[in-house]
């Protein structure tokens, strides 16, 4: 299979695989490490994860802002090195305050690296960015699975030394990622070209024209429609919390299914993403296709919510079938939303401030990680009607986003009608 972006595209896929494998090692054992090695209680772990997660929300906009000003390759390698240092620093203390500070630094690096990796792919893949991001997401899922399986095998030993070595493995993965990143080429950046006094890449306009366009909009925080779009994205990202919190909690508390079905539903999600994320990329090859795909995305959310509601109203086998349908529907929604989001978040950002805009867009995922579990547990508390309302609410947001991102013939979100794919 031909990889968009050439050799650098292939190297960045290797970066993704190593990164996600290391994160899989740590993600599967973080709570256990803080419990059995650091000796923290449940409330302390909740405080640690909550505070560090909240601070990490600043990572995407900060990383995106810097990416418009400094070489992206160097910045990405630096962020990966920062993540490695933070991981190793966890081994040096069991003090709650220091652990919160260290995990906060790691969270900042983690959220920033996600946006920077997307920005790098956007700049090297050009018009094939949707397909590249689909391949990248598939590789990411495989990496997570490999890391999680390795962690599960290692944890069979059940010693505190194993937890420390898994953390070391996570840190070494970031070191390897930083070195791999430095082997990649520096992608072209319209923002840095304009700041240097030249025309935007591929724009065909001189310095005065470029400066006029930069003056129109380069600050996403003043672009109210882009901020509104990002807010809708935070809601549509709730499918992540459905799989991480909602599906398992609902299955074991509100349905008659055996508990062993829960991990199988999560495996189903992973397998479907690995098999179909790349084919789904065709739904986001243009902005218009991405907007049109918001209709089936709304239908998938509706179907998922209705299936979860139905799972609590029948026999065991009906519940199993309904949960399987719900997992499938929310996975389809996950893949469609990823495709739509990749295209619109880039196409609606001015090339001369792409990093800053994508950084703001990255807030959607970061905020969802904080509010998502609360929203999903509240839905569970409301019972079957809660899931019906959840699915319907997400469907309405899909339709609202389609209207919000419409092309009025002049601009889409008050930015020039130009995308990276036109360069």
N, C-alpha and C positions, 0 to 999 in steps of 0.2 A: 504494500500500500504506500502510495506517495504521500509524504508528509509535507504540508505547507510550511514555508519558511526555510526550506533547504537544510543544510547542515546545522545551522543554529536552531532550527525548529526541532530537529532530532535531539540535539544536546539539551534543549529545555525540557523535552519529554523525559529524558534521563534524570534531569533535575527534579521534576515532579515525582517520578517514581521513587527516587531515593528519599526525598523529603517526606512523602506520604508514608513510606515504609517506616521511617524513624518515628513519625508522629503516631503511627499505628501502635508501635511498641509502647509509647508513653500514654497514649489515650486509653489503652486497655488496662493500664496499671496505675494511673495517677492517684486515684482515690485510695487504692491499696497502699501505695507508697506513703502517702501522707498519714495513713492510719497506722501501719505497722512499723515504718521506719522513723517518720517524724514524730509519731506518738500523738497526733492531734485527734480531738474528739469530733463528733459529727457536726456540731455547731461551728467549731473552729474551721473545719474544712469548707463548710458552706460559706462562711465569711471570707475565707481565702479565695475561693473560686469566684464568688460574687464581686468582690472588690477588684480583683485582677481582671475579670471580664469587663467590668465597667470602664476601667482605665484603658483596656485594650481597644475600646471603641474609637479612641483618638488615633489609632494606628493607620487606618485607611486614608483619611484626609491628610494626615501629616506626610505619609509616604507619597501620596499622589502629588502633593504640593512640591515636595523636594524633587520629584521625578521630572518636573518641568524646568528645573534649574540646574541639575547636575547630571552627569552621565548615568544612565539607568543601570548599566551592567555593574558599575562600581557600587552604586547605591544598593542594588539587590544583594551583591556579595557581602556588603557590610552588614546588612540586616540579618543575613543568614549567620554570619559570624557572631552577631549579638545574641541570636537565639541559642547558639552553641554555648556561649559564655553563661547565659542565664540557666541553661539546663545543668551545666556542671556546677554552678554556684549553689544549686539546691542541695548538693551533696555535702556542703560545708556547714550547714546549720539546721537546727530544729526549732529555732525561735520563730514564733508566729509572725511577728512584725517583719523580720527579715525575709521570711518565706513569702509574705504578701508582696513585699517590694520586688523580690526576684521574679515571682510569677507574673507580676504586672509588667515588668520589662519584657519577659518572654511573650506575654500576650500582645503587647504592642508590636513586637517583631513579627509574630505569627500573622496578625491581621494585616500589617503593612505588606508583608511578603506576598500575600494572596493577591492584593491589588497590583503590586509591582510585576508579578509574574503574568497577570492578565494583560497589563500594559505592554510588556515586552512582546507577548504573543501578538497583540494587536498591531504593533509596529512592524513586526517581521512578516506576518502572514497576509497583510493587505486584504484584498477582497475575499480571501479564503479563511478569514478569521473565525467564522462560525464553525467551519469544519475542523479547524485546528483546535479550537476550544473544546469541541466535542471529543476529539481524540485525547486531548489533555485530561479531560474529566474521566474518561475511561481508564487511562493510565493511573490517575489518582485513586480511583476505586480499587484497582488491582493492588496498588501499593499499600493502601489501608488494609486490605484483606491479608496480604503477606505479613505485614507488621503485626496485625492482630493474631494471626495463627502462630507466629513465632513467639509472641508474648504468652499465648495460652500454653504452648509447649514448655516454655521456660518456667512458668509459674507452677508447673506440676511438682517442682522441687520444693516449693513452699518455704524458702528461706529468705531472710531480709537481704542477703547478699545478691540474690537474683534480682530484686527490685532495683538495687543500686546499679547492677550491670545493665539492666534494661534502660535505665536513665542515661548511663554512659553511651549506650548504643544510639539513643536518641540524639545526644550531643554530637557524636561522631558523624551521624547522618547529615547534620547541618554543616559540619566542617567539609564533608565531601561535596555537599551542594554548593557551598561557597567556591570551592576550587573548580567545580564543573562550570559554574556561572562565569568565572573569569576566563574560561576557554571560549566562551561565546563572543561573537562580535557585538559592537555597540550599534543598536538599531537607529535609524534616522528619526529625528525628532523635530517636528514643525515648530514647536514652542521654542526650542533652543536656537533654531535657525533664525527665527524672527528676532529673538532677543539679541542675537549677534549682529543684527542689521541687515540680514538677507531676506529674500522672499520665502514664504512658506513653501515647503516641499511640494512640487507639482502644481502649485496654484497658478503659476503664470503671471503673477502680479509683482510689481516692484515694491521697493521698501515703503513708499508712502501708502500704497494700497494695503499692504500687510499691516502696517501700523494702524490704519483706519479700522481694519477688521478686528485687530486685537483690542482696540479701544471700545468696540461695540460690546463685547462680552468676553471676559477672561476670568471672572470671579463667579464660581458656581453658587456661592452663598448669597449673591444678589440676583440670581436667576430663580425667581419664585416658581416658575413652572417646572424647572428641573428638580428643585427641592420637593415639589409636590409629587413628581414622578418617583423620586427616591423614597418618599413616604409610602407610596403604593407598593413599591418593591419590598419594603420591610414587612408588609402584610402578606404578600405573596410568597415570601420566604418561609412562612409558617409550616410548610410541608416538612421542613427539616425537624421541627419540634414534634410533629406528628410521629415521625419514625423514632426519634430519640427518646421521647417521653410518652406521647399519647397512645400509640398503638399497644405497647406492652402494658401500660397501666390500665387501659380500658379492657383489654383482653382478660386480664387476671382478676379484675374487680367487678366487671359488669356482664361478663359472658360465661357460658358453661364450658368453654373449650379447655382442654388440658394445657398446662403451662408450657409444655414442650413445643407448642405450636408457635410461640412468640419468636424464638430465634429463627425458625424456618421462614417466617414472614420477612424478617430482616435479610435473610439470605436471598429470598426471592427479589427483594428490592435491589440488592447488589448485583445479582445476576442479570436482571432486566436492564440496569443502567449500563453494565459492561457490554451487553449484546446490542442495545438499541440506541445508545446516546449518539453514536456517529451517524446512523441513518436519519435520526431526528434533526440533524444539522441542516437538512434541506429546508426546514420550515423557518430558518432564520437567515437565509442567504441575502435577503434585502430587507429594508425597513418595512416595506409594505407587507411582505410575507410574514414578518414577525408580528406586525399589528393584526393581521388576519388570524394568526395562530392563537391570539388571545381568546377567540370564540371557543375552539376545542379545549383550551386550557380551563375556561370557565366550566365547561361541561364535565371535565375530569374532576374538578374540585367538587362539583355538585354530586357526582356519582360516588366519590369517596366518602363524603359526609353522610349521604343516604345509606351507603353500605355499612358504615360503622353504626349508625342508628339501628339498622335492621339486625345487626349481629347480637343485640341484646334482647331480641323479641321472639326468638325461636328455639329450636332444639340445638343440641351440640353440633350436629352436622350442618344445620342451616347457619349456625354461628361461624363454623369453620369456613364455609363457602363465602359468607358475607365478609369475613375478615380478609380472606384471600382476594376477593374482589376489591375491597377497600385498599389493601396494600398495592394491588396492581394499578388502581386508579390514581392513587397519590404518587406512585412512581412515574406514571405517564405524565402527571402534572409536574413533577419534579424535572423531568427531562424536557418537557415543552417550555417550562418557565426558564430553565437554564439557557435554552436556545434563544428564546425571545429576549431575555435580559442581556445576553452577550451582545446581540446586535443593536438593540435600542440604546443601551448605555453608552456605546461607542459612537453610533451614528448620530446621536443627539448632542454630542459634545464637540465644541470647536477644536480643530486640530492643534491650535496654538495654546490650548489650555487643557489638553486631553488628560494629563496626569491629575490635575486638580479636580476635574469633573469626575473621573473614575474613582478618585479618592473619596469624594462625597458619596458617590453611588455605593462604594464599599461599606458605608455606614448602615445600609439596609440590612445586610447580613449580620453585621456586628450588633446592631440594636436588637435584631430578632433573637440572637442568642441569649440576650438578657430578658426580653419580655415574652419570648415564645413559650417557655415552660409554664409561665403564669397563665398565659392565654389558653393553653391547651388543658391545663389542670382545671381551669375555670369551666371550660367546655365540658369536661368529663363530669364535673359536679352537677351540671345542668341536665345530665342524662341524655337519652336519645334525641330529644328536641334540641339539645345543645349542639350535637353534631350536625343536625339538619341546618341549624342556624349558621354554624361554622362554614359548612360547604357553600351555603347560599351567600354568605357574606364575602367569601373569597371570590365567588363568581361575579358578584357586583363590582368588586374592586378591579377584576379583569376588564369589565366593560368600561369602567371609569378610566382605567389606564389607556384603553384604546382611544377614547375620546381625547384624553389629555395629550397623547402623543400624535394626534392627527397632524397631517401636513396641510396647512391652510393655503398652500400655493406660494408662500413666501418663505416661511420658516417652520420648523417643527416645534422646537422648544425655545424660540427666540434666539436661535444661533444660526450662523450661516449654513446654507444647505450644501455641506461638503462633508465627506467622510473619509476615513483612511483608505477605503477601497477605491476612492477616486484618485488617489495619488499615483 
